[in-house]
Amino acid sequence: MSIWIIFIGFMILSWIVSLVLKSKFKKYSKILVDNGMSGRDVAERMLRDHGISGVRIECVQGQLTDHYNPVDKTINLSPDVYNGRNISSAAVAAHECGHAVQHADAYAWLGFRSKLVPAVSFSSKWVQWILLAGVLLVQTFPAILLAGIVLFSLTTIFSFITLPVEIDASRRALAWLSNAGVTSYQNQDKAQDALKWAAYTYVVAALGSLATLLYYIMIFVGVRD
């Protein structure tokens, strides 16, 4: 019963963080940046200021779909961010450029995360079915559940490795926004607040993944005992 309370708690916490994040971005999207730069403009200038070339900036459909792809070196911005000329779009665009800067600087945590992507992609495809079979057959074939635990642990490790990557990208973004004059002392704190709540989503996801992993470990250990 206690583990289900934890699961429900994380579900509610994740919903609250997501709700607040959307509210923050909506609020700060009404505050224009002083120089009138769009998200694409911000990305182009940040890349240029860091001497980075060969990175494409593309517009992708959806909301909060912004991401940097280190494989093909593309900064993908949602339409609101790509075209927006506000604090929210500037903060998100700079954050994604922060990942491109990490890539150019050979930031260790980003490299580590990138190396785990193939294994995590494989795990994500099969782990739910292996864990389900493992729970159903735990009395007779506990090794199946153990295999599922090993695969799910990759997802949990990936979630925690993501935390320093995202926090560092935001740190780089905020420093550049201020130094480049994109934000001022009047709105820098708003860009920081938006990225802080975005980071909270990764924290909740990592903790939720850890709680789930511990749940399956408890089942496996209980059978072994």
NUTORLUM-193779 format. One record per residue (C-alpha): x negated, y, z; residue in three letters. Coordinates in steps of 0.25 Angstrom, whole numbers, plus 2048, in hexadecimal, padded with zeros to 3 digits. Example, Ala and Ser with C-alpha at 12.3 -4.5 7.8 and 13.67 -1.06 7.14 Angstrom:
2
7CF7EE81FALA;7C97FC81DSER;
end
This chain:
225
800800800MET;7F580A804SER;7EE8087F6ILE;7FB80C7EFTRP;7FC8187F8ILE;7EE81C7F3ILE;7F28197E4PHE;7FF8227E5ILE;7F782C7ECGLY;7ED82D7E1PHE;7F982E7D7MET;7FF8397DEILE;7F28407DFLEU;7EE83F7D1SER;7FC8447CDTRP;7FA8507D6ILE;7EC8537D1VAL;7F18527C2SER;7FD85B7C5LEU;7F48667CCVAL;7EA8657C0LEU;7F48677B6LYS;7FA8737BESER;7EC8797C0LYS;7E98787B1PHE;7F787E7ADLYS;7F48897B7LYS;7E688D7B2TYR;7EA88B7A4SER;7F28987A6LYS;7E58A07A9ILE;7DD8A479DLEU;7CE8A479DVAL;7C88B279CASP;7C18B078EASN;7CD8A9787GLY;7C589D784MET;7CC890780SER;7C9882786GLY;7C287F779ARG;7BA88C77AASP;7B6889788VAL;7B187B784ALA;7A9881778GLU;7A288B780ARG;79F88278BMET;799878782LEU;79188377BARG;78C889788ASP;78787B78CHIS;78087977FGLY;78986D77BILE;78C86A76DSER;79285E766GLY;79E85E76FVAL;7AC860768ARG;7B886776FILE;7C586176BGLU;7D486376ECYS;7DB856773VAL;7EA855776GLN;7F0853784GLY;7EF85A791GLN;7E385979ALEU;7DC850790THR;7D0858790ASP;7C3850790HIS;7B584F78BTYR;7B1842783ASN;7A2840784PRO;7A2835779VAL;7A683E76EASP;7A284B775LYS;7B0852774THR;7B685B77EILE;7C585877DASN;7CF863782LEU;7DE863783SER;7E586E77BPRO;7E8876787ASP;7D987678BVAL;7D487777CTYR;7DC883779ASN;7DF889787GLY;7D889678BARG;7DA89579AASN;7D38907A7ILE;7D88827A6SER;7D4880797SER;7C688679AALA;7C487E7A6ALA;7C887179FVAL;7C0874793ALA;7B387779BALA;7B586B7A3HIS;7B5862797GLU;7A9869792CYS;7A386679FGLY;7A385879BHIS;79C85B78EALA;791862796VAL;79085679FGLN;78E84E793HIS;78385778DALA;77C85779BASP;77D84879CALA;7858497A9TYR;78283C7B0ALA;79183A7B5TRP;79783C7A7LEU;78D8337A1GLY;7908287ABPHE;79F82A7A9ARG;79D82979ASER;79681C79BLYS;7A28167A3LEU;7AC81A799VAL;7AC80D791PRO;7AD80479DALA;7B880D7A3VAL;7BF80C796SER;7BF7FD796PHE;7C37FC7A4SER;7CF8067A2SER;7D47FD797LYS;7D47F079FTRP;7D37F37AEVAL;7E27F47B1GLN;7E57E67ABTRP;7D97E07B2ILE;7DD7E67BFLEU;7EB7E27BDLEU;7E77D37BAALA;7DD7D47C6GLY;7E87D87D0VAL;7F27CD7CBLEU;7E77C27CBLEU;7DF7C77D7VAL;7E27BA7DFGLN;7DD7B17D4THR;7D37B97CBPHE;7CE7C57D4PRO;7C27C77CAALA;7CC7CD7C0ILE;7D07D87CBLEU;7C17DA7CDLEU;7BE7DC7BFALA;7C97E67BFGLY;7C37ED7CBILE;7B67EE7C4VAL;7BC7F47B7LEU;7C57FE7BFPHE;7B88027C7SER;7B38087BALEU;7BF8117B9THR;7BD8167C8THR;7AE8187C6ILE;7B18207B9PHE;7BB8287C1SER;7B182C7CBPHE;7A682F7C1ILE;7B08387BATHR;7B18417C6LEU;7A38477C6PRO;7A48497B7VAL;7B18517B7GLU;7AC8597C3ILE;79F85D7BDASP;7A68607B0ALA;7AF86A7B7SER;7A38707BEARG;79C8727B1ARG;7A98787ABALA;7AB8827B7LEU;79D8877B7ALA;79D8897A8TRP;7AB8907A8LEU;7A689A7B2SER;79889C7ACASN;79E89E79EALA;7A88A87A3GLY;7B489F79EVAL;7BA8A07ADTHR;7B88AC7B6SER;7B88AD7C5TYR;7C78AF7C4GLN;7CA8A27BEASN;7BE8997C0GLN;7C58937CCASP;7D188F7C4LYS;7C88877BAALA;7C18807C6GLN;7CF87D7CCASP;7D48777BFALA;7C886E7BDLEU;7C886A7CCLYS;7D68647CATRP;7D285D7BEALA;7C78567C6ALA;7D08527D0TYR;7D78497C6THR;7CA8417C4TYR;7C88407D4VAL;7D683A7D6VAL;7D48317CAALA;7C782C7D0ALA;7CD82A7DELEU;7D98237D8GLY;7D08197D0SER;7C88167DCLEU;7D58137E4ALA;7DA80A7DATHR;7CC8037D9LEU;7CC8017E8LEU;7DA7FB7E7TYR;7D67F07DETYR;7CA7ED7E6ILE;7D27EC7F2MET;7DB7E17EBILE;7CE7DA7E6PHE;7C87DA7F4VAL;7D57D67FBGLY;7D67C97F2VAL;7C77C67F5ARG;7C97C7803ASP;
end
